[in-house]
């Protein structure tokens, strides 16, 4: 839960927020996923989570005349807490996997993100090409830098929709928080392998 306020003026948007959320961690999010919520009640939940409290602000600027480019800058005070998966199965028989370990941390986080064609993303099925690049910096007892890029291509042919999705990411830190490392394995990331069998600070 939380409170978010936004002020829009033309192609500028300013947001302020105070939230306690279950945020994705460790894995590249499925491009078809809208975010944590009702989906986990209905289907298998293939993600790892961190209980995250954040207070901050975001500035967004759209450049519609430059091929629908969006720039987003944000700054937050963040508190990460250990997150225990209390349930192993859901109401429709689906399975829930345990969360990996989380380093409880308080830190100041800054982000810069550039999004090309934001409508071609997880939330929309518009055909075309889209991409985004993210840089994130966390300052604290376990400082880190995280860079990540996302690519998507969609095309429609008769009754078929084709999609190609690519993700690359890297974490730079002398002592990286465990919730910033990238883990793979299990349904949703690498079927046929154990849950979170592979992990590290570089992934594609």
C-alpha positions in Angstrom: 0.0 0.0 0.0 1.0 3.6 -0.3 0.2 7.1 -1.6 1.2 8.5 -5.0 0.6 12.0 -6.2 1.2 13.3 -9.7 1.2 16.7 -11.4 1.1 16.8 -15.3 2.0 19.8 -17.3 2.2 19.2 -21.0 4.9 16.7 -21.7 6.2 16.9 -18.1 5.0 14.7 -15.1 6.2 15.0 -11.5 5.4 12.3 -9.0 5.8 12.0 -5.3 5.3 8.7 -3.4 5.4 6.9 -0.1 4.9 3.2 -0.5 5.4 -0.3 1.0 5.5 -2.8 -1.8 6.5 -6.3 -2.8 9.0 -5.4 -5.5 10.5 -7.8 -8.1 14.1 -8.8 -7.5 16.7 -11.1 -8.9 15.0 -11.9 -12.2 14.1 -10.1 -15.4 10.4 -9.5 -15.3 8.2 -11.4 -17.8 7.3 -8.8 -20.5 3.7 -10.0 -20.3 3.4 -9.3 -16.6 1.6 -6.2 -15.3 3.3 -6.4 -11.9 2.7 -8.0 -8.5 -1.0 -8.4 -7.7 -4.0 -10.6 -8.6 -2.0 -12.7 -11.1 -0.2 -14.6 -8.4 -3.7 -15.7 -7.1 -4.6 -17.3 -10.4 -1.3 -18.7 -11.9 2.1 -20.0 -10.8 4.2 -17.1 -9.3 7.6 -17.2 -11.0 9.3 -14.3 -9.3 11.4 -13.4 -6.3 10.3 -10.5 -4.1 11.7 -8.0 -1.6 9.5 -6.1 0.9 10.5 -2.5 0.0 9.5 0.7 1.6 10.3 3.8 -0.5 9.8 7.5 -0.2 10.8 9.7 -3.2 10.0 11.6 -6.4 10.1 11.0 -10.1 10.4 13.4 -13.0 9.2 12.2 -16.5 9.6 14.0 -19.8 8.0 12.7 -23.1 9.5 13.7 -26.4 6.7 12.8 -28.8 8.4 14.6 -31.7 11.5 12.4 -31.3 10.0 9.0 -32.1 8.1 8.8 -28.8 11.1 8.9 -26.5 10.6 9.1 -22.7 13.1 10.0 -20.0 12.5 9.2 -16.4 14.6 10.4 -13.4 13.9 9.4 -9.8 15.4 9.6 -6.3 14.2 7.6 -3.3 15.0 6.7 0.2 14.6 2.9 0.3 14.4 0.3 3.1 14.6 -3.4 2.0 13.3 -6.0 4.5 13.6 -9.8 4.6 10.6 -11.3 2.8 9.3 -14.7 3.8 7.1 -16.7 1.5 4.5 -18.0 3.9 2.5 -20.0 1.4 3.7 -22.9 -0.8 0.5 -23.3 -2.8 -2.4 -21.1 -4.0 -6.2 -21.4 -4.1 -6.2 -22.9 -7.6 -3.4 -25.4 -6.9 -0.5 -23.4 -8.2 2.8 -23.5 -6.5 4.7 -20.7 -4.8 8.5 -20.9 -4.6 10.5 -19.7 -1.6 12.1 -16.2 -1.7 15.9 -16.0 -1.8 17.8 -14.3 1.0 17.7 -10.5 1.2 20.2 -8.2 2.9 18.1 -5.8 5.1 19.3 -2.4 4.0 18.5 1.3 4.2 19.9 3.3 1.2 19.5 6.3 -1.1 18.6 5.2 -4.6 18.8 7.2 -7.8 17.7 6.0 -11.2 17.8 7.3 -14.8 15.8 5.5 -17.5 15.4 6.1 -21.3 12.5 4.4 -23.0 12.0 4.3 -26.7 8.4 3.5 -27.8 7.0 3.0 -24.3 3.7 1.7 -25.7 5.5 -1.3 -27.1 6.0 -2.9 -23.7 4.6 -5.3 -21.2 1.4 -3.3 -20.9 0.5 -3.0 -24.5 0.4 -5.3 -27.5 1.1 -2.7 -30.2 3.4 -4.0 -33.0 6.8 -2.5 -33.6 10.1 -2.1 -31.9 10.8 -0.9 -28.4 13.7 -0.6 -26.0 14.8 0.8 -22.7 18.0 1.4 -20.8 18.2 1.8 -17.0 21.0 2.9 -14.7 20.5 2.6 -10.9 22.8 3.6 -8.1 22.4 2.7 -4.5 24.4 4.6 -1.8 24.9 2.9 1.6 26.8 0.2 3.5 26.6 -2.0 0.3 26.7 0.6 -2.5 26.1 -0.7 -6.0 25.5 0.3 -9.6 23.1 -1.6 -11.8 22.7 -1.3 -15.6 20.0 -3.0 -17.5 18.6 -2.9 -21.1 15.4 -4.3 -22.5 14.4 -4.9 -26.1 11.1 -6.0 -27.6 9.8 -6.6 -31.1 6.2 -7.4 -31.9 4.5 -8.2 -35.2 1.0 -9.4 -36.2 0.3 -11.7 -39.1 -3.3 -12.8 -39.7 -4.4 -14.4 -36.3 -0.9 -14.7 -35.0 1.2 -12.4 -32.8 5.0 -12.8 -32.8 7.2 -11.3 -30.1 10.9 -11.3 -29.4 12.2 -10.1 -26.0 15.8 -9.6 -24.9 17.3 -8.5 -21.5 20.8 -7.8 -20.5 22.0 -6.6 -17.1 25.1 -6.1 -14.9 25.7 -5.2 -11.2 28.9 -3.5 -10.2 29.8 -3.5 -6.5 32.5 -4.7 -4.1 29.8 -6.1 -1.8 26.6 -6.3 -3.8 23.3 -6.7 -1.9 21.9 -10.2 -2.5 18.6 -8.7 -3.8 20.6 -7.0 -6.7 22.1 -10.2 -8.0 20.4 -11.8 -11.0 19.1 -15.4 -10.5 17.8 -17.9 -13.0 16.3 -21.3 -12.9 12.9 -22.9 -12.7 9.5 -22.2 -14.4 9.4 -18.8 -16.0 13.2 -18.3 -16.5 14.9 -21.7 -17.2 12.5 -24.6 -17.2 14.1 -27.9 -16.4 16.5 -26.5 -13.8 16.1 -26.0 -10.1 14.6 -22.8 -8.7 17.3 -20.0 -8.8 20.0 -22.6 -9.7 22.2 -20.0 -11.5 23.1 -16.6 -10.3 25.6 -13.8 -10.6 26.3 -10.1 -11.4 26.0 -10.5 -15.2 23.1 -11.9 -17.2 21.5 -11.9 -20.6 
